[in-house]
Amino acid sequence: MIINRRYFLATSTGVASSLFSRARAQPAPNTVQPQPSIPHWRGFNLPDLMGDGRQQRFQESDFHWMAQWGFNFARLPCSYLIWSNKLNWMSVDELALQPLDQAIHWGRQYRIHINLNLHHIPGYGSAAERYQLFNSPHEQMQQALEAAVYHWRYLAHRYKAVPSSQLSFNPINEPPFMTDQSRYVEIARTLIAAIRGVSPDRLIFADGTDLAQTPVMGLADQGVVQSTRGYLPKMISHYKAGWVAPGEFESFATPTWPMTDSHGVLWNRDKLRQELIVKWQPLMTLGVPVHVGEFGCFNKTPHQVALAWMSDLFALWKQAGWGWALWNLRGPFGIVDSGRADVAYELCDGHQLDRKMLELLLAN
């Protein structure tokens, strides 16, 4: 693997020790930051580093395809366990970060903006974490937050030389459901401050609460992009997805679009507008940019239904001026090797391409 190191800050044991000594969690100061302006970013999630295997790698072909088709955004949801471990949060295996270095280099090479996300961060993303960021005794929550700060400071130092136009950070993925956002606001402001303490101009995305479905007015002064999702209704987007709890589905019937759920509620474009757009209007009024960090439809939903539902989402997002990132490019939500039983695939570089879905994405 050839990695262009000129764009990355070399890290060392000494730097890591220094970061450890400064990893105390401090919230962001109460100063209003200017709102960022972002391009119309369209692209994909590339979840190749979401697990904990040290042999996982991104694929250059993904970047080549995105550039060839005209997409300009790749969100990289990663697990900190790729380069660290649950027993020693304050450890980093620098060699294990080389696949991420390579992906950021490919982003630069193919002119695709990279959005780096910690899908699994110390204290959140797995029930097996020693301490949790949310809903734990205060001391445990603070230890988890200090570990999260450590990792984001480390990444901020490592990639400090990469311009913000080419690399943005998304510190925490899909905070849980909550009636009081104050703990998440504290976490997010602390991580934002940690990143900006190293890289003041770094563009930052903050997921909404309730699995990124609810805006966070408490971050409106932080000068960050807020990230939302496009997975409603689950009876369309996750039909027959075995990892989703039964209580999250509005209906178990074979999907159609529009579709009436088991409570007699009609889901159509107007319902999507109410659920996905209207609640974000107060934030947008303040000039806060919004981006759809994830959306997509599992491969068990009939293809024509998936396309019709996605068409309505795109119509709403186009009106709102939002960009988006499909989950994923390759795989059961994507346009390559998605494994749908009702698609006439086109051969593309030895892979199965869903041309109809690709054309829909390109039109939006």
N, C-alpha and C positions, 0 to 999 in steps of 0.2 A: 504494500500500500504506500503510495507516494502522497505525502501531506505537505502542503505549502505552509511552513511554520512562520513565515514572515508576518502573517496576519494574526497570530496568536501569541499571547503573552506566555512565555515559558514559566511554568510553575515548578516549585521545588519544595523540599521538606522545610526549608527555612520560611518560604512564603506561607506554607500550610500552617506552621507553628504560629506565625504572626497573625494569620486569619483566626486561629483558635483563640488567641488572646483577645481578639477584638469582637468575638462572636456574641457578645451580650446583646440581647434584643432591645433595641431602642425604637420607639414609634417615630413616624415621620413628623416633622414640625408642622404646626398649624399655619402653614402659608399656602395661599392659593396659587397653584401652578397653571401656566397657560395650557389651553386644550391643544392636543396634537392634531395635525391634519394628516390623514393617511390616504394612499391611493385606493383605487377599487381593487382590492386584493381578492383573487379567486384561485382556489387550488385544492389541496388535499392534505389530510393527515397521513403521515408515514410512521406507523407505530412499531418500527423495527426494534427499538430499544425500550420497549415497555416491560419486558420481563426482567430476569436477573441473571441471564446467561452471558458469560463473558465472551462468547463466540458470535454474538449477534452483530449484524452489519446492515447498513443501508445499502441500497442498490443504485448504482449510477444510472441504470436504465430508467428508473423512476424520474430522475431529474431530466434526463434526455427527452422522455415522452412529454413531460410537462412543458418544457421549453418548446418542443416541436409543435405542440398543440396550442400554445399561446397562454398558458397559465403562468402565474407570477408569485405564488404563495405556497409554502409548505410548512405546516405545523408539525413539529417533532415531539410527540408526547413520550417522555422518557421516564424510566424509574431510576431513582438515585442508587438502587442496589446494583446497577450495572458497574458502578465505580466505587461503591462503598458497601457497608453491611449493617444489619440491624443491631449487632452487638457492639459496634463501635461507630457511632454516627459520625464522629469527627475524624474519619479516615477517608482518604481518597487514593485510589489506584490510578495514577496518571496515565498509564498505558491503556487502561480500560476506556479512557475518554477518546482514544484515537478515532473510533468510528464516528463520534460526534464531530470531532475536528474535520474529518473527511466530508461529512454531510454539509457542514458550513462552507467548506471550500467549494464543493459542488454547487451550492447555492450561489456563490459568487461567480463561478465559472458559467453557469447557465442562466444567470440573472433572475434568480428566484429568491424572493425574500424568505428568510428562515425565521420561524417563530418557535423558540425553544420553550417547551413546557415541561414542568415536573409533574407528570401524571401521578406518580407515586413519590411523595416527599416525606421526610422524616415526620412521623406522627399522623400521617393521613394518606389514605389510599389502600390500606390493608388493616384488617382487624388484628393482625399478628404483631403490629408495632408495639414496642415496649411501653411507650407513653403516647397518648393521643393529643393532637392539637386542639380538639374540641371536646367539651363535656367531660373533663378529667379534673382531678385536684389541681389547684393553681400551680404548685411547684412542678408537677409533671408536665402540664401544658407549657410552662416556661422552658423546661429542658428541651421539649420537642421544638419549640419555636427557635431556641438558640441553635439547635442543629440545622433547622431549615435556613436560618440566617447564614450559618457557616457555609452551606452548600451554594447558596446564591451569591455570596461574596466570592467564593472560590471561582464560580463560573463567570462572574462579572470581571474578575481579574484576568482569567484565562483568555477571555474574548474581548478584552477592553479595546484592542486595536481594530476590531471589526466595526465598521460604521453602523450606526443605528438604522440607516436606510437599508442595510443588508441583513441585520439581525435584531430581533426584538425578543423580549423575555415575557413569559406567561407563568408567574411563580407557582400557582397552585391550581389544580384541576378540579372543577365542579365541587365547590363547598357544599356541605350537606343541607338538608331542609332545616330551617330555623325560623322562629317567630321574632327573635331579637338578633339583629345583625351586628351587634356591637363587638362580639368576639372576633368575627371575621374581619370587621373593619380594623380592629387592633392588629390582627395577623397581617393583613394585606398592607397596611400603612408601614408596619415594621419591615416587611420584606422589600417594599418599594424604597424605603429609606436606606436599607442595606445595599441594594443595588446601586442607587444613585450616589451613595457615599464613595463608590468606586468608579462608577461610570455615569456621571451626572446627566448626560444627554441620552441615555439608553431609553428607547421606546418600550413601554411596558403595557401588557394586556392584563386586565383583572377580570377573572370569571365572575359572573353574577352568583348569588346564592341560590339555594334550592336546585342544585345540580346545574347551575349557570342559567337558570330560567327566570330569575328575578333580579332587576337592577339594584345597584347599591348606591343610594344617594350619599352615603357617608364617605364615598371615594370620589365624588364629583369634583372636588377641589384638587385632586392629585395629578391632574394632567395625564391620565392614562386612558387607553382604549378599554371599553368594557366589552366582554365577550359573552355571547349568548349561545343558544342551541336551537336546533330545528328537528326535534324528534317527536313532536306531538302531532296526532295522537299515537300512543304506543301500539294501538291495535293495527296501525298501518306500518309504522317504522320498524317495529320489532315483532311482527307476527311470527309465532313459533320459535322465538328466541329463548332458549332454555335457561339462560342466566338471569332473565328478568323475573322478578317476583310476580306471582299471579295477580296480586292486588294492584299492580301498576297498569294493567290492561283495561281499557274501556269496554272492550268486547273481545270474545274469542272466535267470532264468526269469520268466515272467509272475507278478506278485505275487498271493499269496493271503494270508489271515490267519485262523489261524496259518499259518506257512510254515517248511518245512525248507530249510536252505541247502545249498550244494554240498558241505559237509563232513558232512552228516547231522545237523546241530544244529537242533533244533526251537526256533523263535522263537515264543513266546506270552507271555501276561501274566507268568508266573513268570520267564521268561528276561529280560523287560524289567525286572522287579523286581531281579534280580541285577545287571544291567548298569547300570541307571540310578538305583537307589535305595539299595541296600545299602552301596555304597562311601561314600555321604554320611552314613551314620548316625553315625560317630564325630564328625563336625563338628556335626551336629544335637544330639548329646548335650551338647555344650558350649554350646548355646543359639544357635549361629550360624544366622541365617535363610538359607534357600535359595530362589532364584527361578529359573524356567526362562526364560532370556532369549530363546531362540529355539527353535522347533520348527515342524514342518509337513511337508507331503507334496506333492511335485511333481505337476503335472497329468497326467502320463502313467500314473500308478498308477490302476487302476480305482477309481472313486469309492466303491463299497461297501467295497472293501478299505481304502481310506484312512480311511473313517469307523470301521470296526471297529478298526483299529490305533489311531486316535486315542482311541477310547472306552476302550481298555485303558490308554493313557497317562494319561488323565484320572482313571481309577479309582485308579491308583497315586499320582498327585499329590494327589488329594483326601485320600487316607489319610495322606500325608506332610505335608499342609498347605501345599503349594507353590502359588504363583501362576504365571502363564505369559504369554508373548507370542508369538502366531503370527507366522511369517514367511510372508507379509506380509498386508496387508489387501486391497489391489488387486494383482493379478498372479497368477502361476502357482501360488503356494502358498496364495493367499488365498481369500476368500469373495466378492470382487467382481471381475468381469472376469478370471476365472482360466483361461478357455480350455479347460476340460475338454470332451472330446467326448461324454461319457456323462452329462451333467447337464441336467436340465430347469430352465433358469434362469428366475428371476422378474425382471421389469423393475422397477428401483428407481432413480428419478431419472435415467433414461436410461442406466443401467448394468445389467449382468447379475449378479444376486445368486444365490449358491448357498444357498438357504434351508435345506436339510437340514444343511449344515455349520454355518451360523449357529445353528440350533437346538441342535446338539450343543455348540457353544461356550457358548451361553447357559445350558445345563443344568449347566455345570461351572465 
